[in-house]
Amino acid sequence: MTTRPSSSPYRTGSPPTENTLPTEHALSPQNTLPTGNALPEEGLPTDRVLADLAGLCAADHDYRDGTVFNSICSTPLPIAERVFAAHQQANLGDNRIFPSLPRAEAEVTAMLAGLMDGPGAAGVATSGGTEANLLAVLAAVRRHQRRFGDGVPARVLLGDSAHFSFDKIAALLPVEVVRVPSDQRLRVDTARLLPLITPDTALVVATAGSSESGAVDDVPAIAAHASAFGVPVHVDAATGGFLVPFARELGEPLPPIGLSVPGVTSVTLDPHKYGGAPIPAGHVLFRDPEDLAALRTASHYRGTFDHHALLGTRPGGALLATWAALRAQGRSGYREAVAGLWERRELLVRLLADAGFEVAPRPELTVVTVRHPSPEKLVDALERRGLIASVARRLGLLRLVVHWHQSEQQLRCLVAVLAEVNGGGP
Ligand SMILES: *Cc1c(COP(=O)(O)O)cnc(C)c1O
């Protein structure tokens, strides 16, 4: 529907090749709506609205055009796009109009529980990892209150590598956050974390794939120690939930992260990251259904189910698209996708090394980080060529995310441009 602008070398149809590297161009100016920003008094004709919209979106990238190297999200699977488009009205907040949705939610929960080796886990569909993490922390606060009453602060232990959604959550919920530094591999430093766990700790959060570097915390060691004190462990697998289980099956040396690990009490997954679902699709699983029950808010309407999520009106279309993606893909589909991602990651690591860049630390999942004296300059220079990478600010590292929307050729092109903008060498 939107037309591609001609200003970007990458958006004219054919993806770039190493022989036709994009040239520098000015960064796109902010879009301004030709009509100003007021709600028009008279509705505009469809053609005009769509033309304005094309202008509004002109600078947007398409995952498929070979320019996006910073995103853990990607294009949904074709079947998920179809289902999403066909079920835009579906509202998980109303089980009377859409009786399919609670059933789909239960089935998605069961499929994801299977993926996380926790058959029988309870779960709730969310708008993404942020809401899922919020619900997990809230469940832990409620559990803590049941055990200790209101007098004991709900202390939550969190690695420095934990996602910034926990900064928002800490601002919203009555918790006291204790931050734990990372180790050399950018995982939470287990040796520093374990001594901080006490019987009245409300929750320990482990990250299975940090979004900054892809580092996977030592979930088994953390959970073994925490459970000895009766302390719940939440695994934030928003990044790694669809990667780690299959990478393990393919022989990668990664720890188990799911409910097969004794002591793990809840898990966040994000089908809209590597699950092939459209945004907004997240999910949280609870080993103990009591944790989910503790999130209940009674509905004011007869026949409408009580709520356990944060949102009221909820995107049922994304849930149905997740259901479709999971069933269409199956374990083998995800395993193949992960095998492809790992191949591309290895290619990227090799190309970077050949071009003289220092990849560090060694990537565990699909995020590749590069040590460089001025990663900001590199990323700005890339952006002037139409390519989006990122800087992990807290780590001072150039950050590249491998995803299934990238071809081998596009990765080669990325490194060629990187080498060029880097001049003589890092
Ligand atoms: C993406 C992500 C989140 C937040 O999920 P949203 O879907 O963006 O709300 C939380 N934790 C990790 C590790 C993530 O990668």
The ligand as an SDF file (V2000), in Angstrom:
LIG
                    3D

 15 15  0  0  0  0  0  0  0  0999 V2000
   11.6800   -7.5710   24.1600 C   0  0  0  0  0  0  0  0  0  0  0  0
   12.0250   -7.9390   25.5380 C   0  0  0  0  0  0  0  0  0  0  0  0
   11.2200   -7.5650   26.6250 C   0  0  0  0  0  0  0  0  0  0  0  0
   10.0420   -6.6580   26.4810 C   0  0  0  0  0  0  0  0  0  0  0  0
    9.0930   -7.1830   25.6340 O   0  0  0  0  0  0  0  0  0  0  0  0
    8.1090   -6.2440   24.7930 P   0  0  0  0  0  0  0  0  0  0  0  0
    7.4330   -7.2460   23.9410 O   0  0  0  0  0  0  0  0  0  0  0  0
    8.9790   -5.2730   24.0430 O   0  0  0  0  0  0  0  0  0  0  0  0
    7.2130   -5.5710   25.7550 O   0  0  0  0  0  0  0  0  0  0  0  0
   11.5760   -8.0200   27.8640 C   0  0  0  0  0  0  0  0  0  0  0  0
   12.6660   -8.7650   28.0450 N   0  0  0  0  0  0  0  0  0  0  0  0
   13.4820   -9.1240   27.0400 C   0  0  0  0  0  0  0  0  0  0  0  0
   14.6750   -9.9720   27.3290 C   0  0  0  0  0  0  0  0  0  0  0  0
   13.1820   -8.7210   25.7480 C   0  0  0  0  0  0  0  0  0  0  0  0
   13.9880   -9.0660   24.7360 O   0  0  0  0  0  0  0  0  0  0  0  0
  1  2  1  0
  2  3  1  0
  2 14  2  0
  3  4  1  0
  3 10  2  0
  4  5  1  0
  5  6  1  0
  6  7  2  0
  6  8  1  0
  6  9  1  0
 10 11  1  0
 11 12  2  0
 12 13  1  0
 12 14  1  0
 14 15  1  0
M  END
$$$$
